[in-house]
């Protein structure tokens, strides 16, 4: 099978898959786009919240480490 034949079969399969997906889609295109947009926003917000939480946790750990270092330095200095 040469490359051009493979490309034709790939395009045929992709077109058939897209057609079947459209025929069996549970919602209209407009509803599906709304659903995808809503889920994307929720995911983005969740990632942003997780990032803020990790940043805050890192900040607390860094502050605690700085406090421990300072206490150790004072102990060594006397």
Buried (B, 14 or more C-beta within 10 A) or exposed (E): EEEEEEEEEEEEEEEEEEEEEEEEEEEEEEEEEEEEEEEEEEEEEEEEEEEEEEEEEEEEEEEEEEEEEEEEEEEEEE
